[in-house]
Amino acid sequence: MADGSNSASSVKANAPPQARSQFKLLGIGVGCLLVVVPLSMVVKSEVFFLMLLCAAAAIFIFTTFRTLWLLMQSSMFHGNVPALTWAGIVVSGFIGALLSLITFSELVRGRQLRRFGKVLLPRVGDDEAWSTIDLSPSVDANLRTQLAAQWRENGRSEHASVAAFARLQLDLMALGAPPELLRSASQDALDEIRHAELCFSLARALDGQDLGPQAFPEASNARGKSGPRKLALVQLAVDSLVEGALLEGFSARLIAQLVPVCLDEATRALLRELAADEGRHSKHGWDVVEWCLEQGGESVASALRGALEGLPKSVTTTLPLAARGGSWEQFGIGGQAREDEAYAETRAHVVSRLEALLGASRRAA
């Protein structure tokens, strides 16, 4: 690879006027992708989202290759940096931005399985195996049914995260990751099993229903990282930044903020356990990011810079209307304002830490 100080942004900044005009063509393709995400949030149709994504991707691919072809013929490649190296840096940056944008087409805290950005969750049905932990929450009778439904929704997310961490283990093994990363991913999956049991058990304690996650065939169909090793490292780095460092960190911060305001002792103990585990999962996400950066060099660095550009400054809540004002925080369910605050703080931390990490990597190159 080229000098580690180069990046997708510096390529554009240092390009001659002819090359800079060619980047405008690439901007058209990126703009199409930027339109897809907010539209998919408004129209909750997977078919419609796939149609939009395919159309935007086609335009993006065309403009990307057209731009690279023009750049390879321009004078910006007459220096010491090989054309394919510049091309790889540029493409990696936009891949990072695209992966980040797709992740946020539907927000669920923590690491999840996704298909074209859509979060995959198990169905819930009769099953007492996931609700055997003895909990005794003290909650008003008129709120028990609503709170139970939300804790089961949390349980679905935690259950799906087990598969997400199993997928992470396979990706790490395929890329030759060291044992400490595999060990962390394995422990994180076990944590998520425990989290799912806690959530479904709390729901059962609230409304008395023995319900749990059903068969989840989507877990076996979830695709791992594909393509050449460097491309797989780029995908894994961006996934671990967004879903590990950011979304697991967001979850940990939000839950930790709920502990002191939660009035129910049983729920408060559950929140403490969840917050500690999610914080550790976020740390493990950073460990994977650093390893990918060490292995993939400037391609991974450029993708991570692109991913930062794709991180939204705010997110759309998925909370039920009754919870958004914050009245359920005393029972362990955060309101919209607290969600917004926790996300903004976590995002700022991720941006600051990643910029420092990339700076250190550039200086060491």
Secondary structure as UniProt FT lines:
FT   TURN            4..5
FT   HELIX           8..14
FT   HELIX           17..42
FT   HELIX           46..72
FT   HELIX           75..77
FT   HELIX           83..103
FT   TURN            104..105
FT   STRAND          114..115
FT   TURN            116..117
FT   STRAND          118..119
FT   STRAND          124..126
FT   TURN            129..130
FT   HELIX           141..143
FT   HELIX           144..174
FT   TURN            175..176
FT   HELIX           179..207
FT   STRAND          211..213
FT   HELIX           218..221
FT   HELIX           229..239
FT   HELIX           240..248
FT   HELIX           249..258
FT   HELIX           259..261
FT   HELIX           265..296
FT   HELIX           298..310
FT   HELIX           321..324
FT   TURN            327..328
FT   HELIX           329..331
FT   HELIX           336..364
//
